[in-house]
Amino acid sequence: MDGHAGPIAVDVLYEDDALVFIDKPPHVVVQRSHDLVEPVLVEVLAETRTPLFLMQRLDRGTSGVMFFSKRADVNAKLTRQFETKRIRKRYVALCEGELRESQTIDAPLARIGPISFGVREMGKHAVTDVSPLVTSSSASFVAVGLRTGRTHQIRVHLAAIGHPLVGDWLYGARNAARPMLHSERLTMVHPLTNQPLTVRAPLPADFIDEAARRGVTIPEDVLTSDECS
């Protein structure tokens, strides 16, 4: 299971008067729950930025790009972009087994335990697009796009097709320190300039190392992409 000790080091990928994009480290909780005593991401960033508005969340084990608003007067515009699917996120993942063909997973999700979700007929509509980039005999490096934004959607959908995330102890793969899921890219329209903005987060070392152990070589364009455009 994930764990984090000590202070949180946060890399800022892009920042201006309205927005701050950061590269979330793995093993870090975004927002405090009532029984949590460790440092959390929101509080670390709020030490030097007030006000600060959380616009999205990533699971504790997930790494990569996420953003916050710094101005209350742009929050409605940002929320509207989420609602109209103008904010687009691309994830990359390392999953178990050889996933050879692109596919769309259309399977409703429902809570099945205190912290877990599963595919259930009466669950909420959920659609995930998965495209293999590199495969080996034991693992596949895939790009993932979300058409909906359900809790644990990528994790549950990949497990449902027999390719759980490497390291995802909750959904059937206990062989790495954390689920190998990374928020690689986020694209939106800037709420003040109305210009497109894309921010990318480099793959962390633990992801690259785990892929190498599985015989998967990460494509160079993923490793060297610019942070902003």
TAURUR-V326239 format. One record per residue. PHI is phi in degrees with one decimal (* if undefined). OMEGA is omega in radians with two decimals (* if undefined). Layout:
BEGIN
phi=PHI omega=OMEGA
phi=PHI omega=OMEGA
END
This chain:
BEGIN
phi=* omega=-3.08
phi=-63.0 omega=3.03
phi=-156.2 omega=3.13
phi=-144.2 omega=3.11
phi=-133.1 omega=3.09
phi=87.3 omega=-3.10
phi=-66.6 omega=-3.13
phi=-95.7 omega=3.04
phi=-99.1 omega=-3.05
phi=-119.3 omega=3.05
phi=-90.7 omega=3.07
phi=-87.1 omega=-3.12
phi=-89.1 omega=-3.13
phi=-160.2 omega=3.09
phi=-152.7 omega=2.99
phi=-143.8 omega=-3.06
phi=-68.2 omega=-3.03
phi=-110.4 omega=-2.96
phi=-135.2 omega=2.93
phi=-137.9 omega=3.08
phi=-105.7 omega=-3.13
phi=-127.4 omega=3.05
phi=-99.8 omega=-3.08
phi=-69.1 omega=3.07
phi=-73.1 omega=3.00
phi=-68.2 omega=3.10
phi=71.2 omega=-3.11
phi=-116.4 omega=3.10
phi=-85.1 omega=-3.09
phi=-77.1 omega=-3.00
phi=-133.9 omega=-3.05
phi=-72.5 omega=2.92
phi=-103.2 omega=-2.97
phi=-63.8 omega=-3.06
phi=-106.8 omega=-3.07
phi=-95.1 omega=-3.12
phi=-112.5 omega=-3.11
phi=-77.0 omega=3.09
phi=-61.8 omega=3.10
phi=-126.1 omega=-2.99
phi=-62.1 omega=-3.09
phi=-58.1 omega=-3.08
phi=-69.9 omega=3.10
phi=-63.8 omega=-3.14
phi=-68.2 omega=-3.11
phi=-69.1 omega=3.10
phi=-62.7 omega=-3.09
phi=-121.4 omega=-3.11
phi=-140.7 omega=3.08
phi=-138.6 omega=0.02
phi=-78.5 omega=3.10
phi=-144.8 omega=-3.06
phi=-119.8 omega=3.12
phi=-73.5 omega=-3.09
phi=-106.2 omega=3.14
phi=-160.1 omega=3.12
phi=-131.4 omega=2.95
phi=-127.0 omega=3.08
phi=-59.9 omega=-3.14
phi=-51.5 omega=-3.06
phi=-80.4 omega=-3.08
phi=-82.4 omega=3.10
phi=-107.1 omega=2.95
phi=114.6 omega=-2.96
phi=-72.9 omega=2.96
phi=-150.1 omega=-3.04
phi=-137.0 omega=3.11
phi=-128.9 omega=2.99
phi=-92.5 omega=3.08
phi=-111.6 omega=-3.10
phi=-138.1 omega=-3.13
phi=-62.8 omega=-3.05
phi=-75.2 omega=3.08
phi=-106.5 omega=-3.03
phi=-64.4 omega=3.13
phi=-64.1 omega=3.10
phi=-64.5 omega=3.14
phi=-67.5 omega=3.10
phi=-61.5 omega=3.12
phi=-64.2 omega=3.09
phi=-64.2 omega=3.05
phi=-61.8 omega=-3.08
phi=-64.1 omega=-3.09
phi=-97.8 omega=3.09
phi=63.7 omega=3.08
phi=-84.5 omega=2.98
phi=-91.4 omega=-3.06
phi=-116.7 omega=-3.12
phi=-122.1 omega=3.03
phi=-117.3 omega=3.07
phi=-107.8 omega=2.90
phi=-123.2 omega=-3.05
phi=-144.6 omega=2.99
phi=-112.7 omega=-3.08
phi=-118.9 omega=-3.10
phi=-70.1 omega=3.00
phi=79.8 omega=-3.13
phi=-92.8 omega=3.06
phi=-102.4 omega=-2.93
phi=-94.7 omega=-3.01
phi=-122.3 omega=3.03
phi=-64.6 omega=3.11
phi=-156.1 omega=3.04
phi=-110.1 omega=-3.14
phi=-99.5 omega=-3.14
phi=-114.9 omega=-3.03
phi=-148.2 omega=-3.08
phi=-69.1 omega=-3.07
phi=-117.7 omega=3.09
phi=-142.6 omega=3.07
phi=-69.4 omega=3.14
phi=-123.6 omega=3.13
phi=-163.2 omega=-3.11
phi=-56.5 omega=-3.12
phi=-130.8 omega=-3.04
phi=-123.0 omega=3.14
phi=-129.2 omega=3.13
phi=-152.1 omega=3.08
phi=-75.9 omega=-3.14
phi=-140.6 omega=-3.06
phi=-57.1 omega=-3.10
phi=-94.5 omega=-3.13
phi=-79.6 omega=3.14
phi=-81.3 omega=3.13
phi=-54.2 omega=-3.12
phi=-148.9 omega=-3.11
phi=-135.0 omega=-3.12
phi=-130.0 omega=3.04
phi=-102.6 omega=-3.11
phi=-126.1 omega=3.13
phi=-131.5 omega=3.10
phi=-69.5 omega=3.09
phi=-107.5 omega=3.10
phi=-143.7 omega=3.09
phi=-129.4 omega=2.97
phi=-130.4 omega=-3.13
phi=-69.9 omega=-3.06
phi=-118.9 omega=-3.07
phi=-155.8 omega=3.12
phi=-133.0 omega=3.02
phi=-94.6 omega=-2.98
phi=-128.2 omega=2.96
phi=-97.0 omega=-3.07
phi=-130.2 omega=3.04
phi=-119.9 omega=-3.12
phi=-106.8 omega=2.98
phi=-92.2 omega=3.03
phi=-131.4 omega=-3.06
phi=-130.1 omega=-3.14
phi=-86.5 omega=3.10
phi=-60.0 omega=3.12
phi=61.2 omega=-3.01
phi=-58.1 omega=-3.12
phi=-62.6 omega=-3.09
phi=-62.1 omega=-3.10
phi=-71.2 omega=-3.11
phi=-64.9 omega=3.11
phi=-65.5 omega=3.09
phi=-63.7 omega=-3.09
phi=-65.8 omega=3.12
phi=-97.9 omega=3.07
phi=85.5 omega=-3.14
phi=-131.4 omega=-3.14
phi=-61.5 omega=3.06
phi=-58.2 omega=2.98
phi=-55.7 omega=3.09
phi=84.1 omega=-3.10
phi=-87.5 omega=-3.07
phi=-60.3 omega=-3.07
phi=-74.5 omega=-3.05
phi=-121.8 omega=2.87
phi=109.9 omega=-3.12
phi=-136.4 omega=-3.00
phi=-107.5 omega=-2.93
phi=-113.6 omega=3.07
phi=-152.5 omega=-3.02
phi=-71.3 omega=-3.14
phi=-161.4 omega=3.05
phi=-63.6 omega=-3.06
phi=-84.3 omega=3.14
phi=-131.0 omega=-3.03
phi=-136.5 omega=3.05
phi=-80.2 omega=-2.93
phi=-85.4 omega=-3.00
phi=-154.8 omega=3.03
phi=-133.7 omega=-3.13
phi=-121.8 omega=-3.11
phi=-153.0 omega=2.97
phi=-102.0 omega=-3.11
phi=-61.6 omega=-3.03
phi=-68.2 omega=3.12
phi=-100.7 omega=-3.07
phi=-92.9 omega=-3.05
phi=62.0 omega=3.09
phi=-100.3 omega=3.11
phi=-65.1 omega=3.14
phi=-138.1 omega=3.07
phi=-120.8 omega=3.11
phi=-124.1 omega=-3.11
phi=-119.6 omega=3.07
phi=-120.0 omega=-3.14
phi=-66.6 omega=3.08
phi=-64.9 omega=3.11
phi=-74.3 omega=-3.04
phi=-62.5 omega=-3.09
phi=-66.3 omega=3.10
phi=-67.5 omega=-3.13
phi=-62.3 omega=-3.13
phi=-65.6 omega=-3.14
phi=-66.2 omega=3.09
phi=-61.4 omega=3.14
phi=-61.9 omega=3.10
phi=-62.4 omega=3.13
phi=-93.5 omega=3.13
phi=76.3 omega=-3.13
phi=-108.6 omega=3.09
phi=-97.9 omega=-3.10
phi=-70.4 omega=3.12
phi=-58.7 omega=-3.08
phi=-60.1 omega=-3.10
phi=-67.6 omega=3.06
phi=-74.0 omega=-3.09
phi=-75.8 omega=-2.98
phi=-116.4 omega=-3.08
phi=-65.3 omega=3.10
phi=-63.7 omega=-3.12
phi=-71.0 omega=-3.04
phi=-134.5 omega=3.02
phi=-156.9 omega=*
END
